[in-house]
């Protein structure tokens, strides 16, 4: 068994704590360990460290190597979305073992029940050994318009006692009315972005649906293990088309695709507001989430996060996110916290690259 940890995201929705050089997956926001470290910890019972491939942007190589232990680190010169990311790791894995299952997962998600998560992955790997592309779908708890969905069919079989369903189709992010229908219908699951397949299976799919990507990957693959490898990646990778594995393969494939219910307490920790809701165990008596030292008087339902030694005091305010870093302070309504991703672009436009 192998694993690909996709750790190349920018994490702009956690600005100003996250920056281009320090994205969300390297922040300690759900525990005293980074999201990246938590991801590696969750798969330790399943995958030997030297069979884990962390794919990261060149900007984050030093941080990744410091945190990755014995995991292998593959560098992307430039981010090209998930299909090239997965393909790059798959060509490395295929040289050693093209028929063992590969677990593909983002580095910046939260899982409440790690044991249940591991059980689902083991079951998914059993299904993948039969040649299927397998994914984990999250039972929706609200009519969410920010996620893609998976429409499941009827149960077809079991793997390690777990129900396995055929996938009818992958669905793009819906409007609110459609999302409400999905929630009521019970056949749609949130797309977690977690996939399980063999190198042989996914590379065949890339060859068929993304021939230009496959051509680039083959050119890089020929250089693996040689002194020319780094040069080949630098030459080929920037010209690859940026495309997600969902759009490039999953929405088009005629291969057998299956899904298991991901009932293990999943969150993509997509905003400061999402983090506030996730960490209700840390609320004070006024439902403030204080992830740093702060003093409050008549303040309710606020989130405070700081990486400085400055004293933070809240008086008579409600529903705010306050993020304090050495060079920037951000204050927002919790329900507007998704929009903080606009600030990095505004600072880039103002030639304040250090704040992007």
C-alpha positions in Angstrom: 0.0 0.0 0.0 1.1 3.5 -0.8 -0.1 7.1 -0.1 0.0 10.4 -1.9 -0.4 13.4 0.3 -1.2 16.5 -1.7 0.3 19.4 0.2 0.7 22.1 -2.5 -2.4 24.3 -1.7 -2.1 28.0 -0.9 -4.6 28.2 1.9 -5.6 31.8 1.3 -8.9 31.4 3.3 -6.8 31.5 6.5 -5.0 34.8 5.7 -3.2 36.5 7.4 -2.0 33.4 9.4 -1.5 31.5 6.0 0.6 33.1 3.3 2.0 31.9 0.0 5.1 30.7 1.9 3.2 29.3 4.9 -0.2 27.8 3.7 -2.9 26.3 5.8 -1.5 22.8 5.9 1.5 24.0 7.9 -0.5 25.8 10.6 -1.4 24.5 14.0 -5.1 25.3 14.0 -6.9 22.1 15.0 -4.3 20.8 17.6 -0.7 21.4 18.7 0.4 19.8 15.4 0.1 21.0 11.9 -2.6 19.7 9.6 0.1 18.1 7.5 1.5 16.2 10.5 -1.9 15.1 11.5 -2.5 13.8 8.0 0.7 11.7 8.2 -0.2 10.5 11.6 -3.6 9.2 10.4 -2.1 7.0 7.7 0.8 5.6 9.8 -1.2 2.4 10.8 -1.8 1.7 7.1 1.3 2.8 5.1 5.0 2.5 5.8 6.6 5.9 6.0 8.9 5.3 3.0 5.8 4.5 0.9 4.2 7.9 1.6 4.8 10.5 -1.1 4.2 14.2 -0.1 3.8 16.4 -3.2 4.5 20.0 -2.5 5.3 23.3 -4.1 9.0 24.3 -4.2 8.3 27.2 -1.8 7.5 24.7 0.9 10.2 22.1 0.4 12.2 23.0 3.5 9.1 23.0 5.8 7.8 19.8 4.3 11.1 17.9 4.7 11.4 19.1 8.3 7.9 17.7 9.1 7.8 14.7 6.8 10.1 12.3 8.6 10.9 9.3 6.4 8.2 10.1 3.8 9.4 10.9 0.3 9.0 14.5 -0.8 8.3 15.3 -4.5 8.6 18.9 -5.6 6.4 20.7 -8.0 8.1 23.8 -9.6 4.7 25.3 -9.9 1.2 24.3 -8.8 -0.8 22.6 -11.6 -3.9 21.3 -9.6 -4.5 17.7 -8.6 -4.2 15.7 -11.8 -0.5 16.5 -12.4 0.2 16.2 -8.7 -1.3 12.7 -8.5 0.3 11.8 -11.8 3.7 12.8 -10.7 3.6 10.6 -7.6 1.9 7.7 -9.5 4.8 7.5 -12.0 7.2 7.1 -9.1 5.1 4.5 -7.4 4.5 2.6 -10.7 8.3 1.9 -11.1 8.2 -0.1 -7.8 4.6 -1.5 -7.6 1.9 -0.6 -10.1 -0.7 -3.0 -8.6 -0.9 -2.1 -4.9 -3.6 0.4 -3.8 -2.6 4.1 -3.4 -4.5 6.3 -0.9 -4.6 9.9 -2.2 -5.6 12.6 0.3 -5.3 16.3 0.9 -2.9 17.5 3.6 -5.2 20.1 5.1 -8.3 18.2 6.2 -9.6 17.3 9.7 -10.8 13.8 10.7 -12.4 13.4 14.1 -12.4 9.6 14.3 -9.0 8.3 13.0 -9.8 4.7 13.7 -13.0 4.8 11.7 -11.1 6.6 8.9 -8.5 3.8 8.8 -11.2 1.2 8.7 -12.9 2.9 5.7 -9.5 3.2 3.9 -8.7 -0.5 4.4 -12.1 -1.4 2.9 -11.5 1.0 0.0 -8.2 -0.5 -0.7 -9.8 -4.0 -0.9 -12.2 -2.6 -3.5 -9.3 -0.9 -5.4 -7.4 -4.2 -5.6 -10.3 -5.4 -7.8 -9.5 -2.7 -10.3 -12.0 0.0 -9.2 -11.4 3.7 -8.7 -12.7 4.2 -5.1 -13.5 7.4 -3.3 -14.9 8.4 0.1 -18.1 10.5 0.1 -19.2 12.5 3.1 -22.8 12.3 4.2 -24.0 15.9 3.9 -25.3 17.7 7.0 -26.4 20.9 5.3 -27.2 22.1 1.7 -23.6 23.1 1.0 -22.9 25.0 -2.3 -19.1 25.1 -1.8 -18.5 21.4 -2.4 -18.7 19.0 -5.3 -21.0 16.1 -4.9 -21.0 12.4 -5.7 -24.3 10.7 -6.7 -24.2 7.1 -5.6 -26.1 4.2 -7.0 -27.2 1.0 -5.3 -25.0 -1.0 -3.0 -23.1 -3.5 -5.1 -20.9 -5.4 -2.7 -19.1 -5.2 0.6 -15.5 -4.8 1.4 -14.4 -5.8 4.9 -18.0 -5.6 5.9 -18.4 -2.0 4.7 -21.0 -1.0 2.1 -19.6 -0.2 -1.3 -21.8 1.8 -3.8 -21.4 2.4 -7.5 -20.9 6.0 -8.4 -23.4 7.3 -10.9 -21.7 10.6 -11.5 -19.6 13.4 -10.0 -21.4 16.7 -9.8 -20.0 20.2 -9.8 -20.8 22.6 -7.0 -24.6 23.1 -7.1 -26.7 26.2 -6.5 -28.6 26.3 -3.2 -31.9 24.9 -4.6 -30.1 21.9 -6.0 -28.1 21.4 -2.8 -31.3 21.3 -0.8 -32.7 18.6 -3.2 -29.5 16.6 -2.8 -29.8 16.7 1.0 -33.4 15.6 0.9 -32.8 12.8 -1.7 -30.2 11.0 0.3 -28.2 9.8 -2.7 -25.6 12.5 -2.9 -22.5 12.7 -0.8 -19.9 15.5 -0.5 -16.8 14.9 -2.6 -14.0 14.6 0.0 -11.2 14.6 -2.5 -9.9 11.3 -1.1 -9.3 8.6 -3.7 -8.0 5.1 -3.7 -6.7 3.3 -6.8 -3.6 1.5 -8.2 -0.9 3.2 -10.2 -1.8 1.0 -13.1 -5.5 2.1 -13.0 -5.0 5.8 -12.6 -2.2 6.1 -15.2 -4.3 4.3 -17.7 -7.1 6.8 -17.1 -4.7 9.7 -17.4 -3.4 8.2 -20.7 -6.9 8.0 -22.1 -8.5 11.2 -20.8 -5.5 13.5 -20.4 -3.0 12.4 -23.2 -1.0 15.6 -23.0 -0.5 15.1 -19.3 0.5 11.5 -19.8 3.1 12.5 -22.4 4.6 15.0 -20.0 4.6 12.4 -17.2 6.3 9.8 -19.4 9.1 12.4 -20.2 9.6 12.9 -16.4 9.4 9.2 -15.7 12.2 8.4 -18.1 14.5 10.6 -15.9 13.6 9.1 -12.5 16.7 7.9 -10.8 19.0 9.8 -13.1 21.0 13.0 -12.7 18.6 14.6 -15.2 15.5 14.1 -13.1 15.3 17.6 -11.5 16.0 19.3 -14.8 13.3 17.2 -16.5 10.7 18.3 -13.9 11.7 21.9 -14.2 11.4 21.7 -18.0 8.2 19.7 -18.3 6.1 20.6 -15.4 5.4 24.3 -16.1 4.0 23.4 -19.5 1.5 20.9 -18.1 -2.2 21.9 -18.2 -3.6 22.8 -14.8 -6.5 20.4 -14.3 -8.2 18.7 -11.3 -8.4 14.9 -11.2 -12.2 15.3 -10.7 -12.7 17.3 -13.9 -9.9 15.6 -15.9 -10.7 12.0 -15.1 -13.5 11.3 -12.6 -16.3 13.2 -14.4 -15.3 11.5 -17.7 -14.2 8.0 -16.9 -16.1 4.9 -18.0 -14.1 2.7 -15.6 -15.7 1.2 -12.5 -16.0 3.9 -9.8 -17.2 3.1 -6.3 -17.8 5.1 -3.1 -17.9 4.3 0.6 -19.6 6.5 3.1 -17.1 8.7 5.0 -18.8 8.7 8.4 -15.7 9.6 10.4 -16.2 13.3 11.3 -14.7 15.0 8.2 -14.1 18.7 7.6 -12.0 20.5 5.0 -11.5 23.3 7.6 -12.4 25.7 4.8 -12.5 29.0 6.7 -12.0 30.6 10.0 -15.8 30.2 10.6 -15.4 26.5 9.9 -12.6 26.3 12.4 -14.7 28.0 15.0 -17.5 25.5 14.5 -15.1 22.6 14.5 -13.5 23.4 17.8 -16.5 23.8 20.0 -14.7 21.7 22.6 -12.5 24.8 23.3 -15.3 27.3 23.8 -15.3 29.4 27.0 -18.4 30.1 28.9 -19.4 32.8 26.4 -18.7 30.5 23.4 -15.5 32.4 22.5 -12.8 30.2 20.8 -9.6 31.6 22.2 -6.7 29.8 20.4 -4.3 32.3 21.9 -4.2 34.2 25.1 -6.9 36.9 25.2 -9.0 38.8 27.8 -12.7 39.2 27.2 -15.5 41.3 28.8 -19.1 40.9 27.6 -17.8 39.3 24.4 -19.6 36.3 22.8 -19.0 33.9 20.0 -15.6 35.3 18.8 -12.5 33.5 17.5 -9.1 34.7 18.4 -5.8 33.4 16.9 -2.4 35.0 17.4 1.2 34.3 16.6 2.5 37.3 18.6 3.0 38.2 22.2 0.7 41.2 22.0 -2.2 41.3 24.6 -5.6 40.9 22.9 -8.7 42.3 24.7 -12.3 42.0 23.5 -15.0 44.3 24.9 -18.7 44.1 24.0 -18.2 42.4 20.6 -19.9 39.3 19.1 -19.3 37.0 16.2 -15.8 38.3 15.2 -12.7 36.6 13.9 -9.5 38.3 15.2 -6.2 37.1 13.7 -3.0 38.7 14.9 0.3 38.1 13.2 3.6 40.0 13.4 2.9 42.1 10.3 -0.9 42.1 9.9 -4.1 42.1 12.0 -7.4 40.9 10.4 -10.8 41.5 11.9 -13.9 40.1 10.2 -17.4 39.0 10.9 -17.4 35.2 11.2 -19.9 34.8 8.4 -17.7 36.8 6.1 -14.5 34.9 6.9 -14.5 33.1 3.5 -13.8 36.5 1.9 -10.4 37.0 3.5 -9.0 35.1 0.5 -9.4 38.4 -1.4 -6.8 40.2 0.6 -3.7 38.3 -0.7 -4.6 39.4 -4.3 -5.2 43.0 -3.1 -1.8 43.1 -1.5 -0.2 41.6 -4.6 -1.8 44.3 -6.7 -0.4 46.9 -4.2 3.1 45.3 -4.6 3.0 44.1 -0.9 4.0 40.6 -1.8 5.1 39.9 1.8 1.5 40.1 2.8 0.2 37.8 0.1 
